[in-house]
């Protein structure tokens, strides 16, 4: 009987103490959890010496509607930016957007193309465009740049492609001495320092 009474007293005293101790542990655990924010809550701090992530700089140029390209920025407005991008005296007189798709099963890719001449030799440049879910076409500075530089005897160079990617250049005339050199870069500066508002 004595032991039973003492046990009841013991429980009566320590039950509230245990309850408050457990409550305190839960609250402190929640406080510690909140002191470490999730990745989605806070932007990741940039590590010193690392380059900041580049903001997307795509400019809307056109939209594909029923397999036809509808230009939002006029082709004529893009002539001068192409001349600047060549930067070697090439005079660009034609700009267009062309679809690249080897077979129907390939996803179509679109390129902004500028054609011109330098000292009587043919030059062309193709810039890969980004395609949005609504078939809008954007040019970003991170789009690949392909160039065809023809020898004097080659009056026209064709871009060659595999699937939906440009892979090289080929002279229209098959003569061995007529060459067409392919150059590629992973970036372009076509619309650098060009006001978008003035292009619409």
C-alpha positions as a printed NumPy array, in Angstrom:
array([[   0.   ,    0.   ,    0.   ],
       [   2.779,    2.389,    0.85 ],
       [   4.594,    1.661,   -2.361],
       [   1.448,    2.177,   -4.428],
       [   0.712,    5.558,   -2.758],
       [   4.299,    6.738,   -3.289],
       [   4.101,    5.751,   -7.002],
       [   0.935,    7.769,   -7.447],
       [   2.549,   10.8  ,   -5.797],
       [   5.614,   10.382,   -7.96 ],
       [   3.487,   10.352,  -11.136],
       [   1.405,   13.298,   -9.959],
       [   4.527,   15.43 ,   -9.477],
       [   6.484,   14.443,  -12.556],
       [   3.761,   14.14 ,  -15.197],
       [   3.43 ,   17.946,  -15.621],
       [   7.23 ,   18.264,  -15.598],
       [   7.567,   15.653,  -18.365],
       [   4.829,   17.343,  -20.397],
       [   6.569,   20.754,  -20.265],
       [   9.96 ,   19.203,  -21.001],
       [   8.572,   17.489,  -24.134],
       [   6.855,   20.699,  -25.229],
       [  10.108,   22.635,  -24.803],
       [  12.008,   20.05 ,  -26.914],
       [   9.43 ,   20.3  ,  -29.746],
       [   9.505,   24.117,  -29.767],
       [  13.327,   24.24 ,  -29.812],
       [  13.442,   21.678,  -32.648],
       [  11.044,   23.815,  -34.714],
       [  13.11 ,   26.927,  -34.018],
       [  16.297,   25.182,  -35.187],
       [  14.496,   23.884,  -38.323],
       [  13.393,   27.415,  -39.247],
       [  16.955,   28.712,  -38.913],
       [  17.966,   26.62 ,  -42.002],
       [  15.83 ,   27.873,  -44.922],
       [  14.979,   25.573,  -47.825],
       [  16.703,   26.075,  -51.183],
       [  13.41 ,   27.297,  -52.626],
       [  13.003,   29.94 ,  -49.907],
       [  16.321,   31.755,  -50.259],
       [  18.497,   32.333,  -53.344],
       [  21.8  ,   30.497,  -53.229],
       [  24.583,   32.86 ,  -52.314],
       [  27.218,   33.314,  -54.985],
       [  30.587,   31.846,  -54.066],
       [  33.373,   34.406,  -54.287],
       [  35.233,   34.142,  -57.578],
       [  32.38 ,   32.372,  -59.391],
       [  30.573,   34.058,  -62.278],
       [  26.973,   35.066,  -61.578],
       [  24.319,   33.08 ,  -63.479],
       [  23.549,   34.845,  -66.761],
       [  20.071,   36.312,  -67.088],
       [  18.231,   35.206,  -70.237],
       [  18.475,   37.982,  -72.825],
       [  16.357,   36.545,  -75.632],
       [  14.644,   39.012,  -77.988],
       [  11.376,   38.026,  -79.67 ],
       [  11.925,   38.094,  -83.44 ],
       [   9.106,   36.063,  -84.975],
       [   6.414,   33.444,  -84.473],
       [   5.729,   30.25 ,  -86.402],
       [   2.064,   29.933,  -87.38 ],
       [   0.959,   26.918,  -89.464],
       [   4.563,   26.334,  -90.562],
       [   4.911,   29.959,  -91.762],
       [   7.234,   32.481,  -90.096],
       [   5.56 ,   35.763,  -89.11 ],
       [   8.205,   38.417,  -88.451],
       [   7.763,   40.661,  -85.422],
       [  11.079,   42.458,  -85.984],
       [  11.44 ,   43.526,  -89.597],
       [  14.166,   41.803,  -91.638],
       [  15.416,   45.166,  -92.921],
       [  16.087,   46.372,  -89.375],
       [  18.412,   43.38 ,  -88.844],
       [  20.697,   44.168,  -91.823],
       [  22.885,   46.629,  -89.903],
       [  23.286,   44.391,  -86.817],
       [  24.465,   41.582,  -89.136],
       [  27.018,   43.905,  -90.774],
       [  28.321,   44.807,  -87.296],
       [  28.407,   41.15 ,  -86.239],
       [  30.51 ,   40.135,  -89.259],
       [  32.813,   43.023,  -88.389],
       [  35.091,   42.485,  -91.407],
       [  33.536,   44.685,  -94.082],
       [  30.929,   42.127,  -95.201],
       [  27.928,   43.905,  -96.71 ],
       [  24.736,   42.049,  -95.777],
       [  21.819,   42.514,  -98.171],
       [  19.466,   39.679,  -97.188],
       [  18.097,   38.425,  -93.841],
       [  15.659,   35.558,  -93.285],
       [  14.6  ,   32.887,  -90.786],
       [  15.052,   29.319,  -92.04 ],
       [  13.834,   26.009,  -90.659],
       [  16.322,   23.132,  -90.365],
       [  14.782,   19.656,  -90.258],
       [  16.39 ,   16.748,  -92.069],
       [  13.379,   14.405,  -91.788],
       [   9.859,   14.879,  -90.4  ],
       [  10.725,   12.874,  -87.285],
       [  13.343,   15.489,  -86.313],
       [  12.266,   18.391,  -84.133],
       [  12.467,   21.512,  -86.289],
       [  15.098,   24.124,  -85.419],
       [  15.078,   27.71 ,  -86.665],
       [  18.019,   29.928,  -87.595],
       [  18.261,   33.642,  -88.303],
       [  20.384,   33.899,  -91.471],
       [  22.222,   36.865,  -92.964],
       [  23.721,   36.718,  -96.49 ],
       [  26.253,   39.11 ,  -98.023],
       [  29.53 ,   39.719,  -99.837],
       [  33.036,   40.765,  -98.857],
       [  35.504,   41.77 , -101.599],
       [  33.551,   39.716, -104.124],
       [  33.445,   36.591, -101.905],
       [  30.223,   35.155, -100.512],
       [  29.567,   35.265,  -96.757],
       [  26.706,   33.905,  -94.659],
       [  25.886,   33.718,  -90.97 ],
       [  23.259,   31.614,  -89.189],
       [  22.248,   32.185,  -85.559],
       [  20.301,   29.481,  -83.716],
       [  16.974,   30.685,  -82.32 ],
       [  15.201,   29.524,  -79.164],
       [  11.656,   28.194,  -79.628],
       [   9.059,   28.896,  -76.921],
       [   6.078,   26.638,  -76.192],
       [   3.834,   28.941,  -78.278],
       [   6.245,   28.693,  -81.254],
       [   7.671,   32.173,  -80.668],
       [  11.269,   32.521,  -81.873],
       [  13.823,   34.314,  -79.708],
       [  17.434,   35.272,  -80.35 ],
       [  19.712,   35.097,  -77.32 ],
       [  23.393,   36.029,  -77.091],
       [  23.902,   32.391,  -76.015],
       [  22.664,   31.082,  -79.393],
       [  25.228,   29.315,  -81.599],
       [  26.706,   31.319,  -84.477],
       [  27.695,   29.578,  -87.728],
       [  29.567,   31.325,  -90.549],
       [  30.335,   30.267,  -94.134],
       [  33.274,   32.047,  -95.783],
       [  33.641,   31.28 ,  -99.492],
       [  36.685,   31.553, -101.727],
       [  36.41 ,   33.952, -104.701],
       [  35.419,   31.169, -107.121],
       [  32.533,   29.993, -104.928],
       [  29.485,   32.118, -105.675],
       [  27.288,   30.575, -102.97 ],
       [  27.749,   28.453,  -99.828],
       [  25.088,   26.144,  -98.431],
       [  24.896,   25.275,  -94.75 ],
       [  24.961,   21.511,  -94.312],
       [  23.073,   19.924,  -91.425],
       [  22.321,   16.691,  -89.646],
       [  18.963,   16.283,  -87.914],
       [  18.211,   19.863,  -86.896],
       [  21.793,   21.073,  -86.331],
       [  24.074,   22.898,  -88.745],
       [  27.26 ,   20.873,  -89.165],
       [  29.222,   22.678,  -91.894],
       [  29.29 ,   24.581,  -95.199],
       [  29.436,   23.422,  -98.783],
       [  30.144,   25.368, -101.98 ],
       [  27.384,   25.339, -104.616],
       [  29.945,   24.539, -107.31 ],
       [  31.669,   21.19 , -106.774],
       [  35.069,   22.295, -108.061],
       [  37.92 ,   21.341, -105.684],
       [  39.518,   24.815, -105.745],
       [  36.261,   26.48 , -104.698],
       [  36.121,   26.252, -100.934],
       [  33.676,   27.264,  -98.246],
       [  35.057,   27.471,  -94.708],
       [  32.762,   26.795,  -91.746],
       [  33.336,   28.679,  -88.482],
       [  31.251,   28.228,  -85.351],
       [  30.946,   30.076,  -82.036],
       [  28.748,   29.287,  -79.014],
       [  27.714,   32.913,  -78.545],
       [  26.809,   35.922,  -80.668],
       [  26.569,   39.673,  -80.196],
       [  24.064,   40.483,  -82.944],
       [  21.66 ,   42.45 ,  -80.737],
       [  24.22 ,   43.769,  -78.245],
       [  23.654,   47.49 ,  -77.619],
       [  20.574,   47.415,  -79.903],
       [  17.38 ,   48.902,  -78.512],
       [  14.544,   46.41 ,  -78.796],
       [  11.915,   49.171,  -78.879],
       [  13.47 ,   50.659,  -81.995],
       [  13.353,   47.286,  -83.759],
       [   9.62 ,   46.637,  -83.581]])
